[in-house]
Amino acid sequence: MITLTDAAAYQLRHLFRGRKPAEQGVRIFVHAGGCAGLQYGMAFEAQGREDDTVVESHGVRLYVDPFSAAYLQGACIEYSDAPRGVGFRVENPNAAVTCACGLSFRVDLAEGC
């Protein structure tokens, strides 16, 4: 469903330092916003919800709610510390349009999620 690159997993594990092992999960979600209509979000989360999809990628636990899962199928989260920008980036095969900053996207409603 969704994967992390080695660099993204490494950075998340680095960010987990000092947290209890049970608190070392990350919620990946999609919500309305941004210039293209939908926006990505990430947050530390200790435990998933009953209807979440739980994915393990490179030793990192990811929680994805059903709404977001429809938009994130096949997505890959990268991490870059290049001069053009530092941070996480979602490569999403479902995005028909992505804004210039890469933080928001739109899907083709004909193909729809």
Buried (B, 14 or more C-beta within 10 A) or exposed (E): BBBBBEBBBBBBEEEBEEEEEEEBBBBBBBEEEBEBEBBBEBEEBEEBEEEBBEBEBBEBBBBBBEEBBBBBBEBBBBBBEEEEEEEBBBBBEBBEEBBEEBBBBBBEEEEEB
